[in-house]
């Protein structure tokens, strides 16, 4: 592989295996997985329920440590990082979007997007501006003060996208973000996220059961029996 291509690797998962201890049993969820994600690439991750997609995303997002193997993000080997340094790297380099938007119900859309910025030390003035800009780009200019209960499913997921982008991450990890939406809302949310990923030149792993959406991405990874097929 050329030096140029190596430098474009944003995320490298190398020889990832993961074992859960359940009572007296050891359950191997992931088996020697190798994935390279290039800068600006949007990859679909598909596979039956229970095959380890969420576990793989958690490992890529530094939320779980693999039993074996290494994670390299933005040129940094994360294997031996302290939990504190993982938290800092995760907060600055990774944005998460979940199937259930996981917005704080007591806060407005605007406040939900501000919070991760304030946690990472951004000033309130800068966080307010970034939040308004993101929500406006996502068509939610008139929903800034709405709490999640007052938003439609599609609107709530757009707020979740804004929150994921709030700290200008290099990588978005999306775990079934359209799974709870109707077909029209799902397509709208996907289109918005795809355009943002490409325009901002960031990377995204998008776990989904929707084969039609998977076909629209740059590459498709099939997770089956703990192993990856790169299609």
N, CA, C and O of each residue as an XYZ file, in Angstrom:
924
protein
N       0.851     -1.204      0.000
C       0.000      0.000      0.000
C       0.884      1.250      0.000
O       1.875      1.306      0.728
N       0.544      2.216     -0.783
C       1.377      3.411     -0.901
C       1.278      4.271      0.347
O       0.316      4.171      1.108
N       2.269      5.107      0.548
C       2.274      6.026      1.685
C       1.090      6.971      1.613
O       0.509      7.323      2.639
N       0.723      7.390      0.385
C      -0.408      8.314      0.225
C      -1.689      7.691      0.755
O      -2.439      8.342      1.482
N      -1.948      6.437      0.400
C      -3.172      5.775      0.846
C      -3.146      5.555      2.353
O      -4.168      5.712      3.020
N      -1.973      5.189      2.900
C      -1.869      5.007      4.342
C      -2.248      6.279      5.077
O      -2.916      6.224      6.109
N      -1.837      7.400      4.564
C      -2.116      8.668      5.219
C      -3.597      9.037      5.168
O      -4.051      9.887      5.934
N      -4.347      8.407      4.274
C      -5.776      8.690      4.188
C      -6.591      7.821      5.126
O      -7.798      8.022      5.264
N      -5.944      6.845      5.780
C      -6.665      6.004      6.727
C      -7.074      6.822      7.946
O      -6.223      7.319      8.683
N      -8.358      6.955      8.148
C      -8.829      7.673      9.329
C      -8.970      6.722     10.506
O      -8.605      7.056     11.633
N      -9.500      5.535     10.239
C      -9.718      4.536     11.280
C      -9.207      3.189     10.792
O      -9.513      2.761      9.679
N      -8.430      2.531     11.632
C      -7.952      1.193     11.313
C      -8.265      0.275     12.493
O      -7.770      0.477     13.602
N      -9.093     -0.733     12.236
C      -9.348     -1.789     13.213
C      -8.542     -3.004     12.768
O      -8.741     -3.518     11.668
N      -7.640     -3.457     13.620
C      -6.718     -4.523     13.218
C      -6.874     -5.742     14.126
O      -6.712     -5.658     15.344
N      -7.191     -6.874     13.501
C      -7.286     -8.167     14.201
C      -8.184     -8.084     15.436
O      -7.832     -8.573     16.509
N      -9.352     -7.456     15.265
C     -10.267     -7.260     16.388
C     -11.062     -8.527     16.672
O     -11.783     -9.032     15.812
N     -10.918     -9.028     17.889
C     -11.760    -10.110     18.390
C     -12.325     -9.669     19.734
O     -11.672     -8.955     20.494
N     -13.546    -10.106     20.013
C     -14.165     -9.704     21.282
C     -14.937    -10.867     21.869
O     -15.719    -11.527     21.185
N     -14.703    -11.106     23.151
C     -15.326    -12.230     23.858
C     -16.061    -11.704     25.084
O     -15.503    -10.945     25.877
N     -17.307    -12.112     25.231
C     -18.084    -11.795     26.425
C     -18.121    -13.021     27.335
O     -18.312    -14.147     26.877
N     -17.936    -12.781     28.618
C     -18.082    -13.854     29.600
C     -19.516    -13.855     30.105
O     -19.958    -12.881     30.715
N     -20.237    -14.923     29.859
C     -21.631    -15.044     30.276
C     -21.781    -16.297     31.130
O     -21.736    -17.424     30.637
N     -21.962    -16.059     32.437
C     -21.990    -17.167     33.398
C     -20.688    -17.979     33.252
O     -19.598    -17.452     33.472
N     -20.810    -19.237     32.886
C     -19.614    -20.080     32.738
C     -19.167    -20.185     31.286
O     -18.225    -20.912     30.970
N     -19.848    -19.458     30.405
C     -19.539    -19.540     28.979
C     -18.762    -18.331     28.494
O     -18.895    -17.232     29.031
N     -17.959    -18.550     27.481
C     -17.292    -17.464     26.775
C     -17.915    -17.377     25.381
O     -17.893    -18.341     24.616
N     -18.468    -16.206     25.068
C     -19.146    -16.019     23.780
C     -18.306    -15.091     22.912
O     -18.104    -13.922     23.244
N     -17.820    -15.631     21.792
C     -16.999    -14.831     20.881
C     -17.916    -14.120     19.895
O     -18.526    -14.748     19.029
N     -18.005    -12.797     20.038
C     -18.910    -11.999     19.206
C     -18.224    -11.561     17.915
O     -18.835    -11.582     16.847
N     -16.971    -11.169     18.012
C     -16.212    -10.705     16.847
C     -14.967    -11.563     16.700
O     -14.330    -11.923     17.690
N     -14.622    -11.892     15.452
C     -13.537    -12.835     15.205
C     -12.544    -12.292     14.175
O     -12.782    -12.368     12.970
N     -11.431    -11.744     14.665
C     -10.317    -11.313     13.816
C     -10.763    -10.386     12.684
O     -10.556    -10.672     11.505
N     -11.373     -9.281     13.071
C     -11.909     -8.327     12.089
C     -10.867     -7.260     11.747
O     -10.206     -6.709     12.627
N     -10.739     -6.988     10.463
C      -9.837     -5.941      9.972
C     -10.628     -4.990      9.080
O     -11.227     -5.405      8.087
N     -10.621     -3.702      9.450
C     -11.348     -2.684      8.680
C     -10.482     -1.435      8.576
O      -9.880     -0.998      9.557
N     -10.428     -0.873      7.381
C      -9.812      0.438      7.178
C     -10.883      1.388      6.647
O     -11.580      1.077      5.681
N     -11.003      2.534      7.280
C     -11.961      3.548      6.845
C     -11.169      4.766      6.381
O     -10.398      5.342      7.148
N     -11.362      5.152      5.130
C     -10.643      6.292      4.585
C     -11.331      7.602      4.943
O     -12.534      7.634      5.203
N     -10.570      8.661      4.953
C     -11.133      9.989      5.171
C     -12.149     10.301      4.080
O     -11.870     10.130      2.893
N     -13.327     10.760      4.489
C     -14.366     11.129      3.534
C     -15.203      9.971      3.051
O     -16.059     10.147      2.184
N     -14.970      8.769      3.602
C     -15.673      7.569      3.149
C     -16.884      7.290      4.032
O     -16.812      7.411      5.255
N     -18.003      6.912      3.398
C     -19.206      6.509      4.128
C     -19.461      5.034      3.855
O     -19.699      4.630      2.717
N     -19.408      4.241      4.913
C     -19.482      2.785      4.803
C     -20.739      2.283      5.496
O     -21.069      2.735      6.592
N     -21.434      1.359      4.866
C     -22.564      0.716      5.532
C     -22.088     -0.548      6.224
O     -21.237     -1.275      5.711
N     -22.646     -0.794      7.383
C     -22.368     -2.014      8.142
C     -23.693     -2.744      8.293
O     -24.590     -2.277      8.995
N     -23.814     -3.885      7.635
C     -25.072     -4.615      7.663
C     -24.851     -6.011      8.243
O     -23.725     -6.504      8.321
N     -25.949     -6.625      8.641
C     -25.883     -7.962      9.205
C     -27.089     -8.209     10.087
O     -27.712     -7.259     10.561
N     -27.428     -9.464     10.317
C     -28.585     -9.799     11.152
C     -28.444     -9.222     12.558
O     -27.337     -8.931     13.011
N     -29.570     -9.061     13.241
C     -29.539     -8.617     14.630
C     -28.772     -9.624     15.473
O     -28.862    -10.834     15.262
N     -28.015     -9.099     16.434
C     -27.287     -9.974     17.335
C     -25.951    -10.453     16.822
O     -25.321    -11.312     17.438
N     -25.503     -9.904     15.686
C     -24.225    -10.355     15.128
C     -23.035     -9.522     15.604
O     -21.892     -9.835     15.270
N     -23.290     -8.467     16.378
C     -22.176     -7.706     16.941
C     -21.943     -6.350     16.310
O     -20.883     -5.757     16.512
N     -22.917     -5.832     15.539
C     -22.717     -4.520     14.896
C     -22.511     -3.424     15.941
O     -21.602     -2.603     15.816
N     -23.353     -3.417     16.963
C     -23.223     -2.383     18.000
C     -21.910     -2.542     18.767
O     -21.263     -1.553     19.112
N     -21.525     -3.783     19.030
C     -20.246     -4.021     19.710
C     -19.086     -3.487     18.886
O     -18.171     -2.862     19.422
N     -19.125     -3.732     17.587
C     -18.058     -3.258     16.703
C     -18.003     -1.736     16.688
O     -16.918     -1.154     16.724
N     -19.168     -1.084     16.634
C     -19.199      0.376     16.665
C     -18.703      0.899     18.008
O     -18.000      1.908     18.051
N     -19.054      0.235     19.099
C     -18.578      0.664     20.417
C     -17.063      0.572     20.519
O     -16.422      1.426     21.130
N     -16.491     -0.474     19.914
C     -15.026     -0.613     19.921
C     -14.396      0.477     19.056
O     -13.408      1.095     19.453
N     -14.965      0.710     17.879
C     -14.447      1.771     17.002
C     -14.568      3.140     17.674
O     -13.734      4.020     17.460
N     -15.616      3.311     18.488
C     -15.850      4.586     19.164
C     -15.185      4.708     20.521
O     -15.435      5.668     21.249
N     -14.333      3.737     20.875
C     -13.567      3.755     22.126
C     -14.459      3.685     23.362
O     -14.069      4.127     24.443
N     -15.658      3.127     23.197
C     -16.552      2.915     24.329
C     -16.301      1.560     24.983
O     -16.567      1.377     26.171
N     -15.795      0.623     24.208
C     -15.398     -0.692     24.715
C     -13.997     -0.996     24.198
O     -13.598     -0.531     23.130
N     -13.263     -1.782     24.973
C     -11.941     -2.244     24.527
C     -12.071     -3.654     23.987
O     -12.727     -4.491     24.607
N     -11.460     -3.936     22.844
C     -11.542     -5.295     22.310
C     -10.757     -6.272     23.177
O      -9.794     -5.890     23.841
N     -11.173     -7.533     23.165
C     -10.421     -8.562     23.880
C      -9.036     -8.723     23.248
O      -8.033     -8.856     23.950
N      -8.998     -8.708     21.925
C      -7.745     -8.769     21.174
C      -7.810     -7.748     20.040
O      -8.892     -7.388     19.576
N      -6.639     -7.286     19.601
C      -6.582     -6.383     18.454
C      -6.370     -4.934     18.855
O      -6.296     -4.603     20.038
N      -6.274     -4.073     17.841
C      -5.957     -2.666     18.084
C      -6.863     -1.739     17.288
O      -7.393     -2.098     16.236
N      -7.020     -0.534     17.826
C      -7.799      0.530     17.189
C      -6.877      1.723     16.979
O      -6.268      2.224     17.924
N      -6.780      2.172     15.732
C      -5.984      3.357     15.416
C      -6.909      4.405     14.833
O      -7.553      4.170     13.810
N      -6.980      5.556     15.472
C      -7.871      6.638     15.036
C      -7.061      7.901     14.794
O      -6.339      8.364     15.677
N      -7.185      8.454     13.596
C      -6.479      9.689     13.240
C      -4.973      9.553     13.485
O      -4.315     10.492     13.934
N      -4.440      8.358     13.177
C      -3.013      8.131     13.313
C      -2.542      7.822     14.720
O      -1.341      7.686     14.957
N      -3.465      7.711     15.653
C      -3.095      7.459     17.048
C      -3.525      6.059     17.473
O      -4.685      5.678     17.310
N      -2.577      5.297     18.020
C      -2.877      3.967     18.542
C      -3.619      4.130     19.865
O      -3.071      4.654     20.835
N      -4.862      3.679     19.893
C      -5.710      3.892     21.070
C      -5.661      2.730     22.058
O      -6.296      2.780     23.112
N      -4.907      1.684     21.717
C      -4.947      0.452     22.494
C      -4.560      0.665     23.954
O      -5.182      0.100     24.853
N      -3.535      1.479     24.189
C      -3.026      1.633     25.554
C      -3.354      2.993     26.163
O      -2.772      3.381     27.177
N      -4.278      3.710     25.548
C      -4.661      5.004     26.103
C      -5.401      4.821     27.422
O      -6.131      3.848     27.606
N      -5.206      5.761     28.331
C      -5.985      5.756     29.568
C      -7.435      6.076     29.256
O      -7.735      6.604     28.185
N      -8.341      5.763     30.178
C      -9.754      6.065     29.964
C      -9.967      7.571     29.809
O     -10.815      8.003     29.027
N      -9.206      8.363     30.546
C      -9.327      9.817     30.445
C      -8.951     10.300     29.043
O      -9.644     11.135     28.463
N      -7.850      9.771     28.503
C      -7.417     10.181     27.165
C      -8.354      9.653     26.083
O      -8.551     10.305     25.058
N      -8.929      8.477     26.309
C      -9.943      7.971     25.373
C     -11.153      8.900     25.342
O     -11.702      9.186     24.278
N     -11.556      9.361     26.509
C     -12.710     10.265     26.595
C     -12.438     11.559     25.847
O     -13.308     12.067     25.139
N     -11.236     12.092     26.002
C     -10.871     13.333     25.313
C     -10.862     13.118     23.805
O     -11.401     13.932     23.055
N     -10.249     12.022     23.361
C     -10.169     11.731     21.928
C     -11.564     11.480     21.352
O     -11.893     11.956     20.266
N     -12.366     10.739     22.084
C     -13.734     10.444     21.643
C     -14.548     11.735     21.518
O     -15.284     11.918     20.548
N     -14.413     12.619     22.493
C     -15.186     13.858     22.471
C     -14.804     14.789     21.343
O     -15.641     15.543     20.847
N     -13.536     14.744     20.929
C     -13.056     15.679     19.904
C     -13.089     15.100     18.491
O     -13.149     15.851     17.517
N     -13.050     13.769     18.371
C     -12.888     13.154     17.050
C     -14.073     12.313     16.587
O     -14.158     11.982     15.404
N     -14.997     11.956     17.497
C     -16.068     11.022     17.139
C     -17.426     11.596     17.496
O     -17.617     12.154     18.576
N     -18.379     11.449     16.561
C     -19.769     11.799     16.826
C     -20.620     10.548     16.728
O     -20.428      9.728     15.829
N     -21.563     10.399     17.652
C     -22.412      9.210     17.692
C     -23.858      9.564     17.362
O     -24.376     10.590     17.803
N     -24.505      8.694     16.576
C     -25.939      8.802     16.321
C     -26.532      7.422     16.576
O     -26.027      6.420     16.070
N     -27.612      7.373     17.367
C     -28.190      6.097     17.756
C     -29.572      5.911     17.135
O     -30.170      6.851     16.610
N     -30.069      4.663     17.211
C     -31.398      4.372     16.661
C     -32.463      5.210     17.372
O     -33.305      5.840     16.733
N     -32.408      5.204     18.693
C     -33.243      6.101     19.480
C     -32.388      7.342     19.708
O     -31.273      7.239     20.219
N     -32.888      8.491     19.341
C     -32.051      9.705     19.266
C     -31.277     10.007     20.545
O     -30.231     10.654     20.492
N     -31.773      9.550     21.691
C     -31.105      9.749     22.981
C     -30.858     11.219     23.305
O     -29.848     11.569     23.915
N     -31.774     12.060     22.898
C     -31.703     13.468     23.292
C     -32.157     13.589     24.745
O     -32.961     12.788     25.221
N     -31.636     14.594     25.442
C     -32.081     14.850     26.808
C     -33.456     15.500     26.757
O     -33.611     16.603     26.235
N     -34.452     14.808     27.304
C     -35.840     15.242     27.144
C     -36.147     16.558     27.841
O     -37.087     17.259     27.467
N     -35.351     16.896     28.860
C     -35.626     18.132     29.601
C     -34.994     19.361     28.953
O     -35.207     20.486     29.405
N     -34.212     19.140     27.885
C     -33.552     20.252     27.204
C     -34.123     20.445     25.802
O     -34.637     19.506     25.194
N     -34.027     21.658     25.305
C     -34.483     21.970     23.954
C     -33.520     21.401     22.916
O     -32.423     20.951     23.249
N     -33.943     21.428     21.661
C     -33.063     21.002     20.565
C     -31.760     21.803     20.603
O     -30.672     21.240     20.478
N     -31.877     23.084     20.770
C     -30.734     23.994     20.817
C     -29.784     23.608     21.949
O     -28.571     23.538     21.747
N     -30.330     23.358     23.131
C     -29.503     23.020     24.293
C     -28.844     21.646     24.129
O     -27.714     21.441     24.572
N     -29.552     20.706     23.494
C     -28.977     19.380     23.268
C     -27.737     19.442     22.388
O     -26.810     18.653     22.567
N     -27.711     20.370     21.441
C     -26.556     20.508     20.553
C     -25.441     21.306     21.231
O     -24.262     21.115     20.931
N     -25.818     22.193     22.139
C     -24.816     22.974     22.861
C     -24.021     22.140     23.861
O     -22.820     22.346     24.033
N     -24.694     21.201     24.516
C     -24.090     20.495     25.649
C     -22.741     19.844     25.346
O     -21.786     20.063     26.092
N     -22.627     19.048     24.275
C     -21.322     18.415     24.034
C     -20.207     19.418     23.770
O     -19.039     19.137     24.039
N     -20.556     20.565     23.256
C     -19.545     21.597     23.020
C     -19.069     22.206     24.337
O     -17.874     22.435     24.528
N     -20.005     22.464     25.234
C     -19.644     23.027     26.534
C     -18.800     22.029     27.329
O     -17.853     22.412     28.016
N     -19.152     20.748     27.228
C     -18.391     19.705     27.928
C     -16.939     19.679     27.461
O     -16.026     19.435     28.250
N     -16.737     19.936     26.159
C     -15.379     19.926     25.601
C     -14.667     21.267     25.771
O     -13.564     21.456     25.258
N     -15.300     22.200     26.492
C     -14.624     23.445     26.838
C     -14.855     24.620     25.913
O     -14.215     25.660     26.070
N     -15.761     24.479     24.944
C     -16.047     25.595     24.056
C     -16.804     26.679     24.817
O     -17.587     26.367     25.714
N     -16.585     27.933     24.478
C     -17.281     29.025     25.154
C     -18.767     28.997     24.829
O     -19.169     28.482     23.786
N     -19.570     29.540     25.708
C     -21.022     29.537     25.505
C     -21.402     30.286     24.231
O     -22.303     29.864     23.506
N     -20.725     31.384     23.962
C     -21.030     32.182     22.764
C     -20.754     31.371     21.500
O     -21.572     31.339     20.580
N     -19.593     30.716     21.466
C     -19.239     29.906     20.291
C     -20.179     28.707     20.149
O     -20.580     28.349     19.042
N     -20.525     28.094     21.281
C     -21.414     26.931     21.250
C     -22.810     27.322     20.760
O     -23.442     26.578     20.010
N     -23.276     28.474     21.181
C     -24.588     28.950     20.732
C     -24.597     29.186     19.225
O     -25.539     28.799     18.534
N     -23.558     29.813     18.730
C     -23.485     30.090     17.290
C     -23.419     28.797     16.477
O     -24.128     28.641     15.483
N     -22.560     27.873     16.912
C     -22.408     26.604     16.186
C     -23.732     25.830     16.202
O     -24.114     25.237     15.193
N     -24.415     25.834     17.317
C     -25.679     25.097     17.444
C     -26.739     25.677     16.523
O     -27.442     24.935     15.837
N     -26.856     26.981     16.504
C     -27.843     27.629     15.633
C     -27.521     27.375     14.164
O     -28.413     27.107     13.359
N     -26.251     27.460     13.830
C     -25.842     27.240     12.438
C     -26.167     25.812     11.992
O     -26.722     25.602     10.914
N     -25.818     24.842     12.825
C     -26.055     23.439     12.467
C     -27.543     23.140     12.335
O     -27.975     22.508     11.370
N     -28.311     23.593     13.297
C     -29.750     23.308     13.269
C     -30.426     24.018     12.096
O     -31.392     23.505     11.531
N     -29.927     25.177     11.737
C     -30.479     25.885     10.573
C     -30.172     25.136      9.287
O     -31.040     24.985      8.427
N     -28.926     24.662      9.153
C     -28.540     23.879      7.977
C     -29.411     22.632      7.848
O     -29.724     22.201      6.738
N     -29.797     22.058      8.975
C     -30.608     20.848      8.993
C     -32.108     21.125      8.926
O     -32.922     20.224      9.130
N     -32.463     22.370      8.640
C     -33.871     22.712      8.446
C     -34.669     22.828      9.721
O     -35.888     22.656      9.710
N     -33.990     23.122     10.836
C     -34.667     23.164     12.134
C     -34.589     24.546     12.785
O     -34.654     24.674     14.007
N     -34.451     25.563     11.960
C     -34.334     26.925     12.475
C     -35.524     27.313     13.333
O     -35.385     28.073     14.291
N     -36.697     26.790     12.988
C     -37.909     27.121     13.736
C     -38.226     26.121     14.845
O     -39.313     26.152     15.423
N     -37.275     25.234     15.141
C     -37.487     24.221     16.178
C     -36.440     24.322     17.297
O     -36.308     23.403     18.104
N     -35.705     25.425     17.346
C     -34.601     25.551     18.294
C     -35.034     25.338     19.738
O     -34.328     24.686     20.508
N     -36.187     25.881     20.110
C     -36.626     25.833     21.505
C     -37.536     24.651     21.805
O     -38.035     24.526     22.923
N     -37.758     23.784     20.825
C     -38.633     22.630     21.025
C     -37.885     21.524     21.783
O     -36.729     21.221     21.486
N     -38.563     20.937     22.753
C     -38.009     19.770     23.428
C     -38.303     18.526     22.582
O     -39.198     18.546     21.738
N     -37.544     17.440     22.812
C     -37.696     16.244     21.971
C     -39.129     15.732     21.836
O     -39.512     15.251     20.770
N     -39.917     15.828     22.894
C     -41.299     15.323     22.851
C     -42.153     16.081     21.847
O     -43.174     15.565     21.391
N     -41.752     17.295     21.497
C     -42.510     18.116     20.557
C     -41.995     17.986     19.125
O     -42.529     18.622     18.217
N     -40.968     17.172     18.917
C     -40.388     16.984     17.590
C     -40.888     15.680     16.977
O     -41.191     14.725     17.693
N     -40.973     15.644     15.652
C     -41.264     14.376     14.979
C     -40.028     13.484     15.070
O     -38.951     13.945     15.448
N     -40.186     12.197     14.721
C     -39.054     11.287     14.757
C     -37.916     11.746     13.863
O     -36.750     11.701     14.255
N     -38.259     12.188     12.657
C     -37.247     12.663     11.730
C     -36.553     13.917     12.214
O     -35.344     14.072     12.043
N     -37.327     14.823     12.827
C     -36.735     16.056     13.369
C     -35.783     15.735     14.519
O     -34.700     16.311     14.617
N     -36.194     14.813     15.386
C     -35.335     14.440     16.523
C     -34.019     13.841     16.034
O     -32.966     14.105     16.613
N     -34.074     13.033     14.968
C     -32.837     12.460     14.448
C     -31.965     13.520     13.791
O     -30.739     13.406     13.807
N     -32.571     14.539     13.218
C     -31.763     15.634     12.662
C     -31.071     16.416     13.780
O     -29.939     16.871     13.616
N     -31.758     16.570     14.923
C     -31.099     17.189     16.081
C     -29.933     16.311     16.528
O     -28.864     16.814     16.874
N     -30.148     14.988     16.519
C     -29.078     14.063     16.904
C     -27.890     14.171     15.958
O     -26.742     14.064     16.388
N     -28.160     14.381     14.667
C     -27.075     14.581     13.700
C     -26.320     15.869     14.029
O     -25.089     15.896     14.012
N     -27.063     16.929     14.327
C     -26.421     18.200     14.687
C     -25.552     18.024     15.924
O     -24.433     18.534     15.985
N     -26.071     17.303     16.903
C     -25.290     17.058     18.128
C     -24.018     16.268     17.807
O     -22.952     16.563     18.348
N     -24.127     15.267     16.928
C     -22.966     14.457     16.566
C     -21.901     15.289     15.857
O     -20.711     14.994     15.961
N     -22.323     16.322     15.142
C     -21.393     17.166     14.391
C     -20.899     18.370     15.191
O     -20.045     19.122     14.721
N     -21.426     18.548     16.380
C     -21.201     19.787     17.128
C     -19.733     20.075     17.397
O     -19.318     21.234     17.356
N     -18.941     19.048     17.671
C     -17.521     19.257     17.977
C     -16.611     19.004     16.784
O     -15.423     18.721     16.946
N     -17.179     19.108     15.580
C     -16.421     18.946     14.328
C     -15.610     17.654     14.316
O     -14.388     17.694     14.176
N     -16.279     16.505     14.462
C     -15.560     15.227     14.525
C     -14.977     14.836     13.179
O     -15.348     15.377     12.137
N     -14.058     13.886     13.227
C     -13.504     13.302     12.003
C     -14.288     12.065     11.578
O     -14.247     11.661     10.416
N     -15.007     11.464     12.538
C     -15.699     10.199     12.298
C     -17.085     10.226     12.927
O     -17.245     10.627     14.080
N     -18.084      9.798     12.162
C     -19.440      9.617     12.672
C     -19.728      8.113     12.738
O     -19.509      7.386     11.769
N     -20.216      7.665     13.882
C     -20.644      6.273     14.050
C     -22.151      6.279     14.258
O     -22.645      6.770     15.273
N     -22.870      5.735     13.296
C     -24.333      5.776     13.306
C     -24.879      4.360     13.465
O     -24.687      3.513     12.592
N     -25.554      4.109     14.574
C     -26.052      2.765     14.890
C     -27.554      2.702     14.628
O     -28.356      3.096     15.475
N     -27.926      2.205     13.449
C     -29.341      2.094     13.036
C     -30.085      3.429     13.193
O     -31.168      3.451     13.777
N     -29.536      4.536     12.689
C     -30.159      5.840     12.935
C     -31.510      6.040     12.264
O     -32.259      6.944     12.636
N     -31.828      5.208     11.280
C     -33.130      5.337     10.605
C     -34.064      4.181     10.968
O     -35.149      4.061     10.399
N     -33.652      3.336     11.904
C     -34.406      2.127     12.205
C     -35.796      2.365     12.759
O     -36.679      1.529     12.572
N     -36.016      3.490     13.440
C     -37.321      3.777     14.040
C     -38.165      4.721     13.194
O     -39.213      5.190     13.639
N     -37.708      5.001     11.970
C     -38.391      6.000     11.149
C     -39.160      5.347     10.003
O     -38.821      4.253      9.554
N     -40.203      6.039      9.540
C     -40.898      5.577      8.336
C     -39.985      5.783      7.129
O     -38.964      6.465      7.222
N     -40.363      5.187      5.995
C     -39.479      5.164      4.821
C     -39.096      6.564      4.351
O     -37.936      6.809      4.019
N     -40.058      7.482      4.319
C     -39.769      8.841      3.840
C     -38.809      9.551      4.789
O     -37.829     10.152      4.348
N     -39.088      9.484      6.093
C     -38.212     10.129      7.072
C     -36.824      9.497      7.064
O     -35.816     10.193      7.191
N     -36.779      8.161      6.913
C     -35.491      7.460      6.879
C     -34.641      7.937      5.707
O     -33.447      8.195      5.861
N     -35.264      8.052      4.537
C     -34.532      8.518      3.359
C     -34.069      9.959      3.523
O     -32.965     10.309      3.105
N     -34.906     10.796      4.129
C     -34.530     12.196      4.339
C     -33.342     12.311      5.284
O     -32.399     13.058      5.024
N     -33.397     11.562      6.388
C     -32.303     11.592      7.364
C     -31.013     11.083      6.724
O     -29.945     11.664      6.918
N     -31.116      9.997      5.961
C     -29.919      9.467      5.297
C     -29.346     10.480      4.306
O     -28.138     10.721      4.292
N     -30.211     11.074      3.478
C     -29.743     12.039      2.478
C     -29.000     13.197      3.139
O     -27.948     13.625      2.662
N     -29.555     13.698      4.237
C     -28.933     14.819      4.948
C     -27.561     14.409      5.483
O     -26.579     15.133      5.318
N     -27.507     13.250      6.121
C     -26.240     12.802      6.704
C     -25.209     12.540      5.617
O     -24.044     12.909      5.768
N     -25.621     11.910      4.527
C     -24.687     11.616      3.431
C     -24.092     12.907      2.864
O     -22.883     12.994      2.648
N     -24.938     13.901      2.625
C     -24.455     15.167      2.065
C     -23.496     15.873      3.032
O     -22.505     16.463      2.602
N     -23.789     15.813      4.326
C     -22.916     16.453      5.304
C     -21.567     15.740      5.388
O     -20.524     16.390      5.462
N     -21.586     14.420      5.377
C     -20.344     13.649      5.421
C     -19.453     14.022      4.238
O     -18.247     14.217      4.393
N     -20.060     14.117      3.061
C     -19.281     14.418      1.858
C     -18.822     15.879      1.830
O     -17.683     16.163      1.459
N     -19.693     16.795      2.217
C     -19.325     18.214      2.148
C     -18.279     18.572      3.201
O     -17.444     19.447      2.973
N     -18.321     17.899      4.351
C     -17.367     18.182      5.428
C     -16.116     17.308      5.342
O     -15.171     17.494      6.109
N     -16.111     16.354      4.405
C     -14.983     15.445      4.196
C     -14.623     14.690      5.477
O     -13.456     14.583      5.854
N     -15.668     14.169      6.134
C     -15.455     13.331      7.305
C     -15.850     11.900      6.943
O     -16.323     11.648      5.834
N     -15.661     10.978      7.860
C     -15.949      9.572      7.590
C     -17.154      9.124      8.407
O     -17.500      9.736      9.418
N     -17.787      8.049      7.951
C     -18.967      7.561      8.653
C     -19.106      6.054      8.474
O     -18.968      5.534      7.367
N     -19.380      5.361      9.575
C     -19.826      3.957      9.523
C     -21.289      3.965      9.926
O     -21.647      4.430     11.009
N     -22.122      3.449      9.051
C     -23.579      3.546      9.190
C     -24.146      2.136      9.276
O     -24.287      1.462      8.255
N     -24.476      1.678     10.497
C     -25.065      0.352     10.675
C     -26.543      0.414     10.306
O     -27.263      1.315     10.740
N     -26.988     -0.547      9.506
C     -28.377     -0.518      9.041
C     -28.837     -1.911      8.627
O     -28.034     -2.781      8.290
N     -30.161     -2.094      8.663
C     -30.781     -3.299      8.091
C     -31.335     -2.994      6.701
O     -31.822     -3.886      6.006
N     -31.254     -1.725      6.305
C     -31.871     -1.272      5.058
C     -30.892     -1.444      3.893
O     -29.966     -0.650      3.723
N     -31.110     -2.488      3.099
C     -30.201     -2.778      1.988
C     -30.224     -1.700      0.913
O     -29.220     -1.469      0.238
N     -31.371     -1.040      0.754
C     -31.458      0.035     -0.249
C     -30.568      1.207      0.135
O     -29.899      1.784     -0.723
N     -30.554      1.562      1.405
C     -29.660      2.622      1.864
C     -28.206      2.162      1.778
O     -27.327      2.934      1.394
N     -27.958      0.910      2.136
C     -26.589      0.383      2.118
C     -25.966      0.500      0.729
O     -24.774      0.781      0.597
N     -26.777      0.285     -0.301
C     -26.277      0.342     -1.677
C     -25.838      1.748     -2.083
O     -25.057      1.908     -3.021
N     -26.339      2.765     -1.381
C     -26.040      4.148     -1.743
C     -24.698      4.634     -1.179
O     -24.224      5.714     -1.532
N     -24.103      3.842     -0.317
C     -22.864      4.264      0.332
C     -21.645      3.808     -0.466
O     -21.771      3.050     -1.428
N     -20.480      4.270     -0.064
C     -19.262      4.011     -0.823
C     -18.858      2.542     -0.798
O     -18.285      2.024     -1.757
N     -19.165      1.881      0.313
C     -18.739      0.502      0.488
C     -19.674     -0.173      1.474
O     -20.243      0.481      2.348
N     -19.829     -1.479      1.332
C     -20.723     -2.227      2.212
C     -19.943     -3.312      2.932
O     -19.265     -4.125      2.303
N     -20.044     -3.320      4.264
C     -19.432     -4.360      5.081
C     -20.537     -5.247      5.631
O     -21.491     -4.762      6.240
N     -20.403     -6.538      5.414
C     -21.372     -7.508      5.921
C     -20.760     -8.226      7.120
O     -19.734     -8.895      7.004
N     -21.412     -8.074      8.275
C     -20.965     -8.747      9.491
C     -21.808     -9.997      9.692
O     -23.019     -9.919      9.897
N     -21.156    -11.144      9.630
C     -21.872    -12.412      9.729
C     -20.999    -13.423     10.447
O     -19.832    -13.613     10.104
N     -21.581    -14.070     11.452
C     -20.845    -15.065     12.247
C     -19.548    -14.499     12.811
O     -18.534    -15.192     12.905
N     -19.604    -13.229     13.183
C     -18.457    -12.605     13.825
C     -17.360    -12.129     12.902
O     -16.354    -11.588     13.359
N     -17.543    -12.324     11.594
C     -16.507    -11.942     10.625
C     -17.067    -10.950      9.606
O     -18.281    -10.813      9.451
N     -16.172    -10.275      8.929
C     -16.552     -9.238      7.963
C     -16.295     -9.685      6.537
O     -15.237    -10.226      6.218
N     -17.286     -9.449      5.683
C     -17.108     -9.538      4.232
C     -17.174     -8.118      3.694
O     -18.148     -7.404      3.933
N     -16.156     -7.714      2.980
C     -16.128     -6.377      2.372
C     -16.663     -6.485      0.958
O     -16.016     -7.060      0.083
N     -17.864     -5.920      0.734
C     -18.492     -6.003     -0.570
C     -18.248     -4.744     -1.386
O     -18.713     -4.646     -2.522
